[in-house]
Amino acid sequence: MEGKKKIPTNTITRDVKDLAAPTGNIYESVVILYKRANQIAAAEKKELTKKLEDFRGDRDTMEEVFENKEQIEISKYYERQPKPGLVAIAEFESGELFYKKAGEK
């Protein structure tokens, strides 16, 4: 992941008005968060796939896959990471997210 900030790994209740404040419209804020979360998820998937490529082999049997502890640890690491939506919200709330409306220069 990009930075090692303190992002909660579980959901927390947020005031909708606070999320709508930067854009003036809750729907615009949700679209921004949705698009950023998709970017984060795609980057994490690409990174995980790249790391797991090392373990892929033509002759892997099911027993070898289950016994590969390094692969399991890598997968568990990514499972423990904050969800992309939570990362996007944290970036949005801290002002780290750059966005602009279509048609703006």
N, CA, C and O atoms as a GROMACS GRO file, in nm:
protein
  420
    1MET      N    1   0.083  -0.117   0.000
    1MET     CA    2   0.000   0.000   0.000
    1MET      C    3   0.088   0.124   0.000
    1MET      O    4   0.207   0.117   0.030
    2GLU      N    5   0.027   0.236  -0.034
    2GLU     CA    6   0.104   0.358  -0.050
    2GLU      C    7   0.175   0.398   0.078
    2GLU      O    8   0.298   0.394   0.086
    3GLY      N    9   0.099   0.437   0.179
    3GLY     CA   10   0.159   0.484   0.302
    3GLY      C   11   0.112   0.402   0.419
    3GLY      O   12   0.014   0.328   0.410
    4LYS      N   13   0.183   0.415   0.528
    4LYS     CA   14   0.147   0.340   0.647
    4LYS      C   15   0.076   0.433   0.745
    4LYS      O   16   0.127   0.459   0.854
    5LYS      N   17  -0.041   0.482   0.707
    5LYS     CA   18  -0.120   0.566   0.795
    5LYS      C   19  -0.210   0.478   0.879
    5LYS      O   20  -0.232   0.361   0.848
    6LYS      N   21  -0.260   0.535   0.985
    6LYS     CA   22  -0.350   0.462   1.074
    6LYS      C   23  -0.491   0.471   1.017
    6LYS      O   24  -0.558   0.573   1.030
    7ILE      N   25  -0.533   0.363   0.953
    7ILE     CA   26  -0.667   0.355   0.895
    7ILE      C   27  -0.740   0.242   0.965
    7ILE      O   28  -0.687   0.132   0.976
    8PRO      N   29  -0.861   0.268   1.014
    8PRO     CA   30  -0.933   0.160   1.082
    8PRO      C   31  -0.963   0.045   0.986
    8PRO      O   32  -0.989   0.067   0.868
    9THR      N   33  -0.959  -0.076   1.039
    9THR     CA   34  -0.986  -0.193   0.955
    9THR      C   35  -1.132  -0.236   0.963
    9THR      O   36  -1.172  -0.332   0.898
   10ASN      N   37  -1.210  -0.165   1.041
   10ASN     CA   38  -1.353  -0.193   1.047
   10ASN      C   39  -1.430  -0.066   1.018
   10ASN      O   40  -1.374   0.044   1.021
   11THR      N   41  -1.557  -0.080   0.992
   11THR     CA   42  -1.636   0.037   0.956
   11THR      C   43  -1.666   0.120   1.081
   11THR      O   44  -1.679   0.068   1.192
   12ILE      N   45  -1.677   0.250   1.059
   12ILE     CA   46  -1.717   0.341   1.166
   12ILE      C   47  -1.828   0.430   1.113
   12ILE      O   48  -1.838   0.453   0.992
   13THR      N   49  -1.910   0.478   1.202
   13THR     CA   50  -2.020   0.565   1.163
   13THR      C   51  -1.967   0.704   1.132
   13THR      O   52  -1.888   0.760   1.208
   14ARG      N   53  -2.011   0.757   1.019
   14ARG     CA   54  -1.968   0.891   0.979
   14ARG      C   55  -2.092   0.976   0.952
   14ARG      O   56  -2.196   0.924   0.913
   15ASP      N   57  -2.078   1.104   0.973
   15ASP     CA   58  -2.187   1.196   0.943
   15ASP      C   59  -2.187   1.224   0.793
   15ASP      O   60  -2.086   1.264   0.736
   16VAL      N   61  -2.300   1.201   0.729
   16VAL     CA   62  -2.312   1.220   0.585
   16VAL      C   63  -2.282   1.365   0.547
   16VAL      O   64  -2.226   1.391   0.440
   17LYS      N   65  -2.317   1.458   0.632
   17LYS     CA   66  -2.292   1.600   0.604
   17LYS      C   67  -2.142   1.628   0.594
   17LYS      O   68  -2.099   1.711   0.514
   18ASP      N   69  -2.062   1.558   0.676
   18ASP     CA   70  -1.917   1.577   0.671
   18ASP      C   71  -1.859   1.525   0.540
   18ASP      O   72  -1.767   1.585   0.484
   19LEU      N   73  -1.914   1.414   0.490
   19LEU     CA   74  -1.867   1.360   0.363
   19LEU      C   75  -1.910   1.447   0.245
   19LEU      O   76  -1.839   1.458   0.146
   20ALA      N   77  -2.026   1.509   0.257
   20ALA     CA   78  -2.077   1.594   0.149
   20ALA      C   79  -2.012   1.732   0.147
   20ALA      O   80  -2.014   1.799   0.044
   21ALA      N   81  -1.957   1.775   0.258
   21ALA     CA   82  -1.904   1.911   0.269
   21ALA      C   83  -1.801   1.950   0.162
   21ALA      O   84  -1.814   2.057   0.104
   22PRO      N   85  -1.700   1.867   0.134
   22PRO     CA   86  -1.599   1.911   0.035
   22PRO      C   87  -1.654   1.934  -0.105
   22PRO      O   88  -1.605   2.022  -0.176
   23THR      N   89  -1.756   1.858  -0.146
   23THR     CA   90  -1.810   1.872  -0.281
   23THR      C   91  -1.940   1.950  -0.284
   23THR      O   92  -1.979   2.002  -0.388
   24GLY      N   93  -2.007   1.956  -0.169
   24GLY     CA   94  -2.137   2.022  -0.164
   24GLY      C   95  -2.252   1.929  -0.203
   24GLY      O   96  -2.367   1.971  -0.206
   25ASN      N   97  -2.219   1.803  -0.233
   25ASN     CA   98  -2.320   1.708  -0.278
   25ASN      C   99  -2.276   1.568  -0.236
   25ASN      O  100  -2.168   1.523  -0.272
   26ILE      N  101  -2.361   1.499  -0.160
   26ILE     CA  102  -2.324   1.366  -0.111
   26ILE      C  103  -2.303   1.269  -0.226
   26ILE      O  104  -2.217   1.181  -0.217
   27TYR      N  105  -2.380   1.282  -0.333
   27TYR     CA  106  -2.368   1.190  -0.445
   27TYR      C  107  -2.235   1.206  -0.517
   27TYR      O  108  -2.175   1.108  -0.561
   28GLU      N  109  -2.189   1.328  -0.530
   28GLU     CA  110  -2.058   1.352  -0.591
   28GLU      C  111  -1.948   1.294  -0.503
   28GLU      O  112  -1.852   1.235  -0.552
   29SER      N  113  -1.962   1.312  -0.372
   29SER     CA  114  -1.864   1.257  -0.280
   29SER      C  115  -1.859   1.105  -0.289
   29SER      O  116  -1.751   1.046  -0.288
   30VAL      N  117  -1.976   1.041  -0.298
   30VAL     CA  118  -1.981   0.895  -0.307
   30VAL      C  119  -1.916   0.846  -0.436
   30VAL      O  120  -1.844   0.746  -0.434
   31VAL      N  121  -1.938   0.916  -0.547
   31VAL     CA  122  -1.877   0.876  -0.674
   31VAL      C  123  -1.725   0.890  -0.665
   31VAL      O  124  -1.652   0.803  -0.714
   32ILE      N  125  -1.677   0.996  -0.604
   32ILE     CA  126  -1.533   1.016  -0.587
   32ILE      C  127  -1.474   0.902  -0.503
   32ILE      O  128  -1.370   0.845  -0.538
   33LEU      N  129  -1.541   0.870  -0.393
   33LEU     CA  130  -1.493   0.762  -0.306
   33LEU      C  131  -1.496   0.628  -0.377
   33LEU      O  132  -1.404   0.548  -0.362
   34TYR      N  133  -1.602   0.603  -0.454
   34TYR     CA  134  -1.616   0.479  -0.529
   34TYR      C  135  -1.502   0.462  -0.629
   34TYR      O  136  -1.441   0.356  -0.638
   35LYS      N  137  -1.474   0.569  -0.704
   35LYS     CA  138  -1.368   0.561  -0.805
   35LYS      C  139  -1.231   0.542  -0.742
   35LYS      O  140  -1.148   0.466  -0.793
   36ARG      N  141  -1.205   0.611  -0.630
   36ARG     CA  142  -1.076   0.596  -0.562
   36ARG      C  143  -1.062   0.456  -0.503
   36ARG      O  144  -0.954   0.396  -0.510
   37ALA      N  145  -1.170   0.404  -0.444
   37ALA     CA  146  -1.165   0.269  -0.388
   37ALA      C  147  -1.136   0.167  -0.497
   37ALA      O  148  -1.062   0.071  -0.474
   38ASN      N  149  -1.193   0.185  -0.615
   38ASN     CA  150  -1.165   0.094  -0.726
   38ASN      C  151  -1.018   0.102  -0.769
   38ASN      O  152  -0.957   0.000  -0.800
   39GLN      N  153  -0.961   0.223  -0.769
   39GLN     CA  154  -0.820   0.238  -0.803
   39GLN      C  155  -0.731   0.164  -0.702
   39GLN      O  156  -0.637   0.095  -0.739
   40ILE      N  157  -0.764   0.180  -0.576
   40ILE     CA  158  -0.686   0.116  -0.470
   40ILE      C  159  -0.697  -0.036  -0.480
   40ILE      O  160  -0.597  -0.107  -0.470
   41ALA      N  161  -0.819  -0.086  -0.501
   41ALA     CA  162  -0.841  -0.230  -0.512
   41ALA      C  163  -0.766  -0.289  -0.630
   41ALA      O  164  -0.708  -0.397  -0.620
   42ALA      N  165  -0.768  -0.218  -0.743
   42ALA     CA  166  -0.698  -0.267  -0.862
   42ALA      C  167  -0.547  -0.270  -0.838
   42ALA      O  168  -0.479  -0.364  -0.880
   43ALA      N  169  -0.495  -0.170  -0.772
   43ALA     CA  170  -0.351  -0.166  -0.742
   43ALA      C  171  -0.312  -0.279  -0.647
   43ALA      O  172  -0.209  -0.343  -0.666
   44GLU      N  173  -0.394  -0.302  -0.544
   44GLU     CA  174  -0.366  -0.411  -0.450
   44GLU      C  175  -0.373  -0.547  -0.519
   44GLU      O  176  -0.290  -0.634  -0.494
   45LYS      N  177  -0.471  -0.564  -0.606
   45LYS     CA  178  -0.485  -0.691  -0.678
   45LYS      C  179  -0.364  -0.716  -0.767
   45LYS      O  180  -0.312  -0.827  -0.774
   46LYS      N  181  -0.320  -0.611  -0.836
   46LYS     CA  182  -0.204  -0.623  -0.924
   46LYS      C  183  -0.079  -0.659  -0.842
   46LYS      O  184   0.000  -0.744  -0.883
   47GLU      N  185  -0.062  -0.594  -0.728
   47GLU     CA  186   0.053  -0.620  -0.642
   47GLU      C  187   0.049  -0.763  -0.587
   47GLU      O  188   0.151  -0.831  -0.585
   48LEU      N  189  -0.068  -0.808  -0.542
   48LEU     CA  190  -0.082  -0.943  -0.489
   48LEU      C  191  -0.057  -1.047  -0.598
   48LEU      O  192   0.012  -1.147  -0.575
   49THR      N  193  -0.112  -1.024  -0.715
   49THR     CA  194  -0.093  -1.117  -0.826
   49THR      C  195   0.054  -1.129  -0.862
   49THR      O  196   0.104  -1.238  -0.889
   50LYS      N  197   0.123  -1.015  -0.862
   50LYS     CA  198   0.267  -1.016  -0.894
   50LYS      C  199   0.345  -1.097  -0.791
   50LYS      O  200   0.435  -1.173  -0.827
   51LYS      N  201   0.311  -1.081  -0.663
   51LYS     CA  202   0.382  -1.155  -0.558
   51LYS      C  203   0.351  -1.304  -0.565
   51LYS      O  204   0.438  -1.386  -0.538
   52LEU      N  205   0.227  -1.339  -0.599
   52LEU     CA  206   0.189  -1.480  -0.604
   52LEU      C  207   0.236  -1.550  -0.731
   52LEU      O  208   0.237  -1.673  -0.737
   53GLU      N  209   0.275  -1.472  -0.832
   53GLU     CA  210   0.327  -1.531  -0.957
   53GLU      C  211   0.450  -1.618  -0.929
   53GLU      O  212   0.472  -1.718  -0.996
   54ASP      N  213   0.530  -1.579  -0.830
   54ASP     CA  214   0.651  -1.654  -0.797
   54ASP      C  215   0.619  -1.796  -0.753
   54ASP      O  216   0.702  -1.886  -0.767
   55PHE      N  217   0.500  -1.816  -0.700
   55PHE     CA  218   0.463  -1.947  -0.648
   55PHE      C  219   0.393  -2.035  -0.751
   55PHE      O  220   0.371  -2.154  -0.728
   56ARG      N  221   0.359  -1.976  -0.862
   56ARG     CA  222   0.286  -2.050  -0.965
   56ARG      C  223   0.382  -2.143  -1.038
   56ARG      O  224   0.492  -2.102  -1.075
   57GLY      N  225   0.340  -2.265  -1.058
   57GLY     CA  226   0.423  -2.361  -1.129
   57GLY      C  227   0.336  -2.450  -1.214
   57GLY      O  228   0.216  -2.464  -1.189
   58ASP      N  229   0.396  -2.510  -1.314
   58ASP     CA  230   0.321  -2.598  -1.402
   58ASP      C  231   0.284  -2.730  -1.337
   58ASP      O  232   0.185  -2.792  -1.374
   59ARG      N  233   0.362  -2.772  -1.239
   59ARG     CA  234   0.342  -2.904  -1.181
   59ARG      C  235   0.289  -2.900  -1.038
   59ARG      O  236   0.302  -2.999  -0.965
   60ASP      N  237   0.231  -2.789  -0.997
   60ASP     CA  238   0.179  -2.780  -0.860
   60ASP      C  239   0.066  -2.880  -0.838
   60ASP      O  240  -0.027  -2.891  -0.918
   61THR      N  241   0.077  -2.950  -0.729
   61THR     CA  242  -0.032  -3.038  -0.689
   61THR      C  243  -0.106  -2.968  -0.576
   61THR      O  244  -0.056  -2.870  -0.520
   62MET      N  245  -0.222  -3.015  -0.542
   62MET     CA  246  -0.300  -2.953  -0.435
   62MET      C  247  -0.224  -2.957  -0.303
   62MET      O  248  -0.233  -2.862  -0.225
   63GLU      N  249  -0.150  -3.064  -0.276
   63GLU     CA  250  -0.076  -3.074  -0.152
   63GLU      C  251   0.032  -2.966  -0.144
   63GLU      O  252   0.053  -2.907  -0.038
   64GLU      N  253   0.100  -2.941  -0.255
   64GLU     CA  254   0.205  -2.839  -0.256
   64GLU      C  255   0.147  -2.701  -0.234
   64GLU      O  256   0.208  -2.618  -0.166
   65VAL      N  257   0.031  -2.674  -0.288
   65VAL     CA  258  -0.032  -2.544  -0.271
   65VAL      C  259  -0.070  -2.523  -0.125
   65VAL      O  260  -0.047  -2.414  -0.071
   66PHE      N  261  -0.126  -2.624  -0.061
   66PHE     CA  262  -0.168  -2.610   0.078
   66PHE      C  263  -0.049  -2.601   0.173
   66PHE      O  264  -0.062  -2.545   0.282
   67GLU      N  265   0.065  -2.654   0.134
   67GLU     CA  266   0.180  -2.654   0.222
   67GLU      C  267   0.268  -2.531   0.206
   67GLU      O  268   0.361  -2.512   0.285
   68ASN      N  269   0.243  -2.449   0.110
   68ASN     CA  270   0.329  -2.333   0.085
   68ASN      C  271   0.295  -2.222   0.185
   68ASN      O  272   0.201  -2.145   0.165
   69LYS      N  273   0.373  -2.214   0.291
   69LYS     CA  274   0.346  -2.120   0.400
   69LYS      C  275   0.371  -1.975   0.360
   69LYS      O  276   0.300  -1.885   0.405
   70GLU      N  277   0.470  -1.951   0.278
   70GLU     CA  278   0.497  -1.813   0.234
   70GLU      C  279   0.378  -1.756   0.159
   70GLU      O  280   0.339  -1.642   0.182
   71GLN      N  281   0.322  -1.834   0.071
   71GLN     CA  282   0.206  -1.791  -0.007
   71GLN      C  283   0.088  -1.762   0.085
   71GLN      O  284   0.016  -1.664   0.065
   72ILE      N  285   0.068  -1.845   0.184
   72ILE     CA  286  -0.041  -1.825   0.279
   72ILE      C  287  -0.019  -1.698   0.359
   72ILE      O  288  -0.113  -1.622   0.381
   73GLU      N  289   0.104  -1.673   0.402
   73GLU     CA  290   0.134  -1.551   0.478
   73GLU      C  291   0.111  -1.425   0.395
   73GLU      O  292   0.060  -1.326   0.446
   74ILE      N  293   0.150  -1.428   0.268
   74ILE     CA  294   0.126  -1.314   0.180
   74ILE      C  295  -0.023  -1.288   0.166
   74ILE      O  296  -0.067  -1.173   0.175
   75SER      N  297  -0.100  -1.392   0.146
   75SER     CA  298  -0.245  -1.378   0.132
   75SER      C  299  -0.308  -1.324   0.261
   75SER      O  300  -0.396  -1.238   0.257
   76LYS      N  301  -0.262  -1.374   0.375
   76LYS     CA  302  -0.316  -1.326   0.504
   76LYS      C  303  -0.281  -1.180   0.526
   76LYS      O  304  -0.362  -1.105   0.582
   77TYR      N  305  -0.162  -1.139   0.484
   77TYR     CA  306  -0.123  -0.998   0.498
   77TYR      C  307  -0.223  -0.908   0.425
   77TYR      O  308  -0.267  -0.807   0.479
   78TYR      N  309  -0.257  -0.944   0.303
   78TYR     CA  310  -0.350  -0.862   0.225
   78TYR      C  311  -0.492  -0.868   0.281
   78TYR      O  312  -0.567  -0.771   0.269
   79GLU      N  313  -0.528  -0.979   0.342
   79GLU     CA  314  -0.661  -0.988   0.403
   79GLU      C  315  -0.672  -0.898   0.525
   79GLU      O  316  -0.781  -0.849   0.555
   80ARG      N  317  -0.562  -0.873   0.594
   80ARG     CA  318  -0.562  -0.789   0.714
   80ARG      C  319  -0.558  -0.640   0.681
   80ARG      O  320  -0.583  -0.557   0.769
   81GLN      N  321  -0.529  -0.605   0.559
   81GLN     CA  322  -0.520  -0.464   0.520
   81GLN      C  323  -0.658  -0.399   0.524
   81GLN      O  324  -0.759  -0.467   0.506
   82PRO      N  325  -0.663  -0.268   0.548
   82PRO     CA  326  -0.793  -0.198   0.546
   82PRO      C  327  -0.856  -0.210   0.408
   82PRO      O  328  -0.787  -0.213   0.306
   83LYS      N  329  -0.987  -0.216   0.406
   83LYS     CA  330  -1.059  -0.227   0.279
   83LYS      C  331  -1.038  -0.100   0.198
   83LYS      O  332  -1.022   0.009   0.254
   84PRO      N  333  -1.037  -0.112   0.064
   84PRO     CA  334  -1.014   0.005  -0.021
   84PRO      C  335  -1.110   0.120   0.005
   84PRO      O  336  -1.071   0.237  -0.004
   85GLY      N  337  -1.233   0.091   0.037
   85GLY     CA  338  -1.330   0.196   0.067
   85GLY      C  339  -1.291   0.277   0.189
   85GLY      O  340  -1.308   0.399   0.191
   86LEU      N  341  -1.239   0.210   0.291
   86LEU     CA  342  -1.195   0.279   0.412
   86LEU      C  343  -1.072   0.365   0.386
   86LEU      O  344  -1.059   0.474   0.442
   87VAL      N  345  -0.983   0.316   0.301
   87VAL     CA  346  -0.864   0.394   0.265
   87VAL      C  347  -0.907   0.519   0.188
   87VAL      O  348  -0.856   0.629   0.212
   88ALA      N  349  -1.000   0.502   0.094
   88ALA     CA  350  -1.048   0.615   0.015
   88ALA      C  351  -1.114   0.721   0.104
   88ALA      O  352  -1.093   0.840   0.085
   89ILE      N  353  -1.194   0.677   0.200
   89ILE     CA  354  -1.259   0.772   0.291
   89ILE      C  355  -1.155   0.846   0.374
   89ILE      O  356  -1.166   0.967   0.394
   90ALA      N  357  -1.054   0.775   0.424
   90ALA     CA  358  -0.949   0.839   0.503
   90ALA      C  359  -0.875   0.944   0.420
   90ALA      O  360  -0.846   1.053   0.470
   91GLU      N  361  -0.844   0.911   0.296
   91GLU     CA  362  -0.777   1.008   0.208
   91GLU      C  363  -0.866   1.129   0.181
   91GLU      O  364  -0.820   1.243   0.181
   92PHE      N  365  -0.994   1.103   0.160
   92PHE     CA  366  -1.090   1.210   0.131
   92PHE      C  367  -1.104   1.303   0.251
   92PHE      O  368  -1.104   1.426   0.236
   93GLU      N  369  -1.117   1.245   0.370
   93GLU     CA  370  -1.135   1.326   0.491
   93GLU      C  371  -1.010   1.407   0.526
   93GLU      O  372  -1.021   1.515   0.582
   94SER      N  373  -0.893   1.355   0.493
   94SER     CA  374  -0.770   1.426   0.526
   94SER      C  375  -0.726   1.523   0.416
   94SER      O  376  -0.625   1.592   0.430
   95GLY      N  377  -0.803   1.529   0.306
   95GLY     CA  378  -0.772   1.622   0.199
   95GLY      C  379  -0.662   1.576   0.106
   95GLY      O  380  -0.607   1.656   0.031
   96GLU      N  381  -0.627   1.448   0.109
   96GLU     CA  382  -0.521   1.395   0.024
   96GLU      C  383  -0.568   1.357  -0.115
   96GLU      O  384  -0.488   1.326  -0.202
   97LEU      N  385  -0.698   1.360  -0.137
   97LEU     CA  386  -0.757   1.312  -0.262
   97LEU      C  387  -0.780   1.431  -0.355
   97LEU      O  388  -0.846   1.528  -0.319
   98PHE      N  389  -0.725   1.421  -0.477
   98PHE     CA  390  -0.746   1.525  -0.578
   98PHE      C  391  -0.857   1.480  -0.672
   98PHE      O  392  -0.857   1.367  -0.719
   99TYR      N  393  -0.950   1.568  -0.698
   99TYR     CA  394  -1.060   1.537  -0.789
   99TYR      C  395  -1.107   1.665  -0.856
   99TYR      O  396  -1.087   1.775  -0.805
  100LYS      N  397  -1.170   1.648  -0.970
  100LYS     CA  398  -1.232   1.762  -1.037
  100LYS      C  399  -1.351   1.711  -1.116
  100LYS      O  400  -1.356   1.595  -1.156
  101LYS      N  401  -1.447   1.800  -1.138
  101LYS     CA  402  -1.567   1.764  -1.213
  101LYS      C  403  -1.534   1.758  -1.362
  101LYS      O  404  -1.444   1.828  -1.410
  102ALA      N  405  -1.608   1.675  -1.433
  102ALA     CA  406  -1.591   1.668  -1.577
  102ALA      C  407  -1.620   1.805  -1.638
  102ALA      O  408  -1.717   1.871  -1.601
  103GLY      N  409  -1.536   1.846  -1.728
  103GLY     CA  410  -1.555   1.975  -1.792
  103GLY      C  411  -1.477   2.086  -1.725
  103GLY      O  412  -1.461   2.193  -1.784
  104GLU      N  413  -1.427   2.065  -1.602
  104GLU     CA  414  -1.347   2.168  -1.535
  104GLU      C  415  -1.205   2.162  -1.587
  104GLU      O  416  -1.158   2.057  -1.630
  105LYS      N  417  -1.138   2.275  -1.584
  105LYS     CA  418  -0.998   2.280  -1.628
  105LYS      C  419  -0.906   2.299  -1.513
  105LYS      O  420  -0.784   2.306  -1.531
   0.00000   0.00000   0.00000
